[in-house]
Amino acid sequence: MNLRCILLTSFCLSFSIILSGQDIIIRRVGTEIKSKVTEISDLVIKYKLYDNLLGPNYVINKNEVLLIIYENGKREYFTVEKLESEIASFESNNRSQFSEKHVNQP
């Protein structure tokens, strides 16, 4: 019984340390970035380092990111198929906007 309490307490402490109010960006190469994600666009993720929230903004390409674990525990996965689809959509939208601009010019 005593060992059970010790293990349960250790687990709870470990879990609270992991979820201490930060977002964790897990890169495809396996490294983790403790951060506060500020924006996710079609191609990049913008964030601040968690230990320097008043510091500079950082940007990482979405294709370098495997997963984000948000401070509330929610997980967002970035699959290659999803990224390829978003890139194709982004390029298609930009291509049509580019065409419209040049077609409408005298």
Secondary structure as the mmCIF struct_conf table of DSSP 4:
data_model
#
loop_
_struct_conf.conf_type_id
_struct_conf.id
_struct_conf.beg_label_comp_id
_struct_conf.beg_label_asym_id
_struct_conf.beg_label_seq_id
_struct_conf.end_label_comp_id
_struct_conf.end_label_asym_id
_struct_conf.end_label_seq_id
HELX_RH_AL_P HELX_RH_AL_P1 ASN A 2 ILE A 18
TURN_TY1_P TURN_TY1_P1 LEU A 19 LEU A 19
BEND BEND1 SER A 20 GLY A 21
STRN STRN1 ASP A 23 ARG A 27
TURN_TY1_P TURN_TY1_P2 ARG A 28 VAL A 29
BEND BEND2 GLY A 30 GLY A 30
STRN STRN2 GLU A 32 ILE A 40
BEND BEND3 ASP A 42 LEU A 43
STRN STRN3 VAL A 44 LEU A 49
HELX_RH_3T_P HELX_RH_3T_P1 TYR A 50 ASN A 52
TURN_TY1_P TURN_TY1_P3 LEU A 53 LEU A 54
BEND BEND4 GLY A 55 GLY A 55
STRN STRN4 TYR A 58 ASN A 61
HELX_RH_3T_P HELX_RH_3T_P2 LYS A 62 GLU A 64
STRN STRN5 VAL A 65 ILE A 69
TURN_TY1_P TURN_TY1_P4 GLU A 71 ASN A 72
BEND BEND5 GLY A 73 GLY A 73
STRN STRN6 ARG A 75 TYR A 77
HELX_RH_AL_P HELX_RH_AL_P2 VAL A 80 VAL A 103
BEND BEND6 ASN A 104 ASN A 104
#
